[in-house]
Amino acid sequence: MSGAGAREVLPTPPFRLRPAEPTDADALTAVFLRARAEAMPYLARPHTDAETAAWMSGCVVPTHEVRVAEVDGAVVGFAAVLGEELAHLYVDPTAQGRGVGTALLNWAKRGRARLELFVFQRNERARDFYHGHGFRLLALDDGSRNEEREPDARYSWAAR
C-alpha cells in the first residue's frame, strides 16, 4: 500500500482456539496482566500477581467456559463466559490487531441469544471494539461495584 492515509495490513497469525485446561492458568494470568498493563496503565491493582494467579486457577478456569487462542503452542489470548456474561476477553499486546480478539468474541457469541459485559469507561479501544461488533451501551457506572474503583460501562449484544 502506498499514498496518504495508507495503512499497512499485517498478516493474520495462524492461531487456533481450544478449550482451556487447568494447566493454562499461568499463561492466562500472564496474558491478563500484560494486556491490562498495556491498555490501562492507570488501573489500580488490588491484587498481587500471585493472588491473580490463584484467582485464575481457582475461580476463572474451573467455573467459566474458557477458550484459549494460541500461536505455535503459546497462549496469546482468552475469553471466559459465565452464563450470558462475557466476563473476560484479553489478548496479549503482541497479538492485538490480528483477529484474535474477534475470533474469541465470535466464539463467545456462538449459540447464545445474548451476551453482556462490563468494560472500563476509559478503555476506549475496548469500547470501540465491542461497539464495532454489535454491542450496545446499556449503562454507565461510577466504579463502586468493581475492585479497581474505576468507572465502567455495561454493554449488551443480542443475536438477530
C-alpha positions as CSV (number, residue, x, y, z in Angstrom):
1,M,0.0,0.0,0.0
2,S,1.1,3.5,-0.6
3,G,-0.2,7.0,-0.6
4,A,-1.6,9.3,2.0
5,G,-3.7,7.6,4.6
6,A,-2.5,4.1,3.6
7,R,-2.2,1.6,6.4
8,E,0.0,-1.4,6.4
9,V,-2.0,-4.6,6.5
10,L,-0.5,-7.1,8.9
11,P,-0.8,-10.8,8.2
12,T,-3.1,-12.7,10.5
13,P,-1.0,-15.2,12.5
14,P,-2.1,-18.8,12.3
15,F,-3.8,-19.1,15.6
16,R,-6.2,-21.7,16.9
17,L,-8.9,-21.7,19.5
18,R,-9.3,-24.5,22.0
19,P,-10.9,-25.1,25.4
20,A,-8.8,-24.0,28.3
21,E,-7.3,-26.7,30.6
22,P,-6.2,-26.3,34.2
23,T,-2.6,-26.2,33.1
24,D,-3.3,-23.0,31.1
25,A,-3.9,-20.9,34.3
26,D,-0.4,-19.4,34.5
27,A,-0.4,-18.5,30.8
28,L,-3.8,-16.9,31.1
29,T,-2.7,-14.9,34.1
30,A,0.3,-13.6,32.2
31,V,-1.9,-12.5,29.2
32,F,-4.4,-10.9,31.6
33,L,-1.6,-9.0,33.4
34,R,0.2,-7.9,30.2
35,A,-2.9,-6.8,28.4
36,R,-4.2,-4.8,31.3
37,A,-0.9,-3.1,32.0
38,E,-0.6,-2.1,28.3
39,A,-4.1,-0.9,27.8
40,M,-4.8,0.6,31.2
41,P,-1.6,1.7,32.9
42,Y,-3.8,3.9,35.2
43,L,-5.7,1.0,36.6
44,A,-5.4,0.2,40.3
45,R,-4.0,-3.3,41.0
46,P,-5.9,-4.5,44.1
47,H,-4.1,-7.9,44.0
48,T,-0.6,-9.2,43.7
49,D,0.4,-11.3,40.7
50,A,0.3,-14.4,42.9
51,E,-3.2,-13.6,44.1
52,T,-4.3,-13.0,40.5
53,A,-2.8,-16.4,39.5
54,A,-4.6,-18.1,42.4
55,W,-7.9,-16.5,41.3
56,M,-7.3,-17.5,37.6
57,S,-6.6,-21.2,38.6
58,G,-9.1,-21.4,41.4
59,C,-12.0,-19.4,40.1
60,V,-12.0,-18.5,36.4
61,V,-10.7,-21.7,34.8
62,P,-12.8,-24.1,36.8
63,T,-16.1,-22.1,36.8
64,H,-16.2,-20.3,33.5
65,E,-16.4,-21.6,29.9
66,V,-12.9,-20.5,28.8
67,R,-11.5,-20.6,25.3
68,V,-7.8,-20.1,24.6
69,A,-6.2,-18.6,21.5
70,E,-2.7,-19.9,20.8
71,V,0.0,-19.4,18.2
72,D,2.7,-22.1,17.9
73,G,1.6,-23.6,21.2
74,A,1.8,-20.2,23.1
75,V,-1.3,-18.7,24.6
76,V,-1.9,-15.2,23.1
77,G,-5.5,-14.6,24.3
78,F,-8.5,-16.0,26.0
79,A,-12.2,-15.4,26.6
80,A,-14.2,-16.5,29.6
81,V,-18.0,-16.7,29.7
82,L,-20.2,-17.3,32.6
83,G,-23.9,-17.7,31.7
84,E,-24.8,-14.8,29.5
85,E,-21.8,-12.7,30.6
86,L,-18.5,-12.3,28.8
87,A,-16.5,-12.0,32.0
88,H,-13.1,-11.7,30.3
89,L,-11.6,-11.2,26.9
90,Y,-7.9,-10.4,26.8
91,V,-5.3,-10.6,24.0
92,D,-1.6,-10.3,24.5
93,P,-0.4,-6.9,23.3
94,T,2.0,-8.6,20.8
95,A,-1.0,-10.4,19.1
96,Q,-3.5,-7.5,19.1
97,G,-5.0,-6.2,15.9
98,R,-4.7,-9.5,14.1
99,G,-8.1,-11.1,14.5
100,V,-7.5,-12.9,17.8
101,G,-10.0,-10.9,19.8
102,T,-12.6,-11.0,17.1
103,A,-12.3,-14.8,16.9
104,L,-12.6,-15.1,20.7
105,L,-15.6,-12.8,20.7
106,N,-17.3,-14.8,17.8
107,W,-16.7,-17.9,19.8
108,A,-18.4,-16.3,22.9
109,K,-21.4,-15.3,20.8
110,R,-21.9,-18.6,19.1
111,G,-25.1,-20.4,20.2
112,R,-26.1,-17.6,22.6
113,A,-29.1,-15.3,22.2
114,R,-27.5,-12.5,24.2
115,L,-24.3,-11.6,25.8
116,E,-23.4,-8.8,28.3
117,L,-20.1,-7.4,29.6
118,F,-18.5,-4.7,31.6
119,V,-15.6,-2.6,30.3
120,F,-13.8,0.3,32.0
121,Q,-15.0,3.6,30.6
122,R,-11.5,4.9,30.0
123,N,-10.7,1.9,27.9
124,E,-11.8,3.5,24.6
125,R,-10.1,0.9,22.4
126,A,-12.1,-1.9,24.0
127,R,-15.3,0.1,24.0
128,D,-14.8,0.8,20.2
129,F,-14.0,-2.9,19.7
130,Y,-17.3,-4.1,21.3
131,H,-19.3,-1.4,19.7
132,G,-17.9,-2.4,16.3
133,H,-19.0,-6.0,17.0
134,G,-22.6,-5.1,17.6
135,F,-22.7,-4.4,21.4
136,R,-24.8,-1.5,22.6
137,L,-24.2,0.6,25.7
138,L,-26.7,-0.2,28.5
139,A,-25.4,1.9,31.4
140,L,-22.5,3.8,32.9
141,D,-21.4,3.0,36.4
142,D,-19.3,5.1,38.9
143,G,-16.9,2.2,39.7
144,S,-18.3,1.4,43.1
145,R,-19.1,-2.1,42.0
146,N,-15.6,-3.2,41.0
147,E,-12.4,-3.7,42.9
148,E,-10.4,-1.2,40.9
149,R,-13.0,1.6,41.7
150,E,-12.8,2.6,38.1
151,P,-16.0,3.8,36.3
152,D,-17.2,1.2,33.9
153,A,-19.8,0.7,31.2
154,R,-22.2,-2.2,30.7
155,Y,-22.8,-3.4,27.1
156,S,-25.2,-5.9,25.6
157,W,-25.3,-7.9,22.4
158,A,-28.3,-9.8,21.1
159,A,-28.5,-12.3,18.2
160,R,-30.6,-11.1,15.3
